């Protein structure tokens, strides 16, 4: 990988670098993602845990229904999601990347929770729950 993949929070207090390109790109419509982001869905990309380097700032971690969400401690921007603290991979909010345009989602997940006015891309697979 030649180009740096970096991102951060709204105010710039938290900055991070990815040492692997995000994979398994998906738009998640679950109610937890919607509430955690105050948005109709969140686009996520998965990276190995060891591929994330925090460059500056502090994270605030919140456990909810057995999963761990990390937000910027300074301004609250949603940044990471883990199934557990022992997960081998971490999901990164694609919109928090400095250049998210290179990481378009490939699927929609948890569409059973989708808001009726959120339009799905008809060319992408859609799953009622996870990636089943």
N, C-alpha and C positions, 0 to 999 in steps of 0.2 A: 504494500500500500504506500503510495507516494505522497498524496495530499493529506494534510492533517484534517482530522475530523474533530471539531471542537464545538462546544455549546455552552449554554449558561442560562442564568435566570434573567428575569425582567430588569432588575436594577444593576446587574453585573457583579453582584457580590459573590456569587458562586459561578465558577468556571470549571469545566471538565474537558478531558480529551479522551477520545475512543481510539484504541489501538487495534480495532477490527471494525469493519463496516457492519452496520446493523443488518440483520437478516430477519426472515419471517415477518415482514412488514404487514401490519394489519390496522384497520380502523376498528376500535372496540366501542361498541354501543352499550355496554353494560351500565347498569344504574350506578355502580360504585365509581367507575371511571367518569361518568357524567357529573356526579356530585363532587368528586375530588378535583375536577378541572373547571366546573361551572361552564361546560361546553356540551354540545349535543353528542360528541364522540371524541375519542383521543386516538391519534395515530402513534403506534408503538413499533419499535424495532428491537430485536433481541441481540445482545452481545454477551460473550463470555464474561463472567464476573471480573476476571483478572485483566480484561481489556479496558476497564474504566479507571481513569486516573483523575482524581479531584485535584485541580490546580490551585483553587482558592475557595475560601468560604466554608461554611458549615451547613450540613444537611440536618433537617428535622425529620425524623422517621416516625411514622404513624402505623401501628398495627391495626388492622381491621379485618375481621372474618378470617384470621389466620394468615393473612398476607401482609407484606410490608411495603408501604409507599414512602418515598423520600421526596421531600420538598426543600426548596431553598430556605434556610433558616432566616435569611434577611427579609425576603419579600413574599415567600410562600409559593413560588412557581413550582408546579409539579414537574419532577425530573425523572424519577426511576420507580420501577415496580418489581417486586420479587415475590415469588410464591412462598418463600420462607427465607430466613436469614442464612440458611445453608444451601440455597439454590446455586447451581453451577452457572446459571445465566441470569441476566438482569435485562428487563425491558427499559428502553430509553424513550422519552417523549420526543418524537421526531421533530416537532415544532420548536423544541428548545435548542436544536442544532443551529449553528451559524448559517449553514447552507442546507436547509431541509429539502430543497427542490430535487436533489438527486435521489431521494428515498421515498418514492411514491408507494402507497400501500398496494398490496396484491389481493387482499381479501377483506371482507367485513365479518366480524365475529360478534357474538352475543346480540344478534339482531332481534331476538325475542324481546329485548328491552328497548329497541330502537324507537325514538320519537317518530310519530307518524309523518311529520313534515321533513325529516332528515332523509334526503334522497340517496339511495344506494347506487353505486356505479354498476350498470347492468352487465358490463363486461367482466366483472370480478366475481369469483365465488362468494357466496354469503352463507354463514353458518348460524343457526339459531343459538348455539352456545359457543363453546371454544372452537377449535379447529377440527372437530370430528368430521 
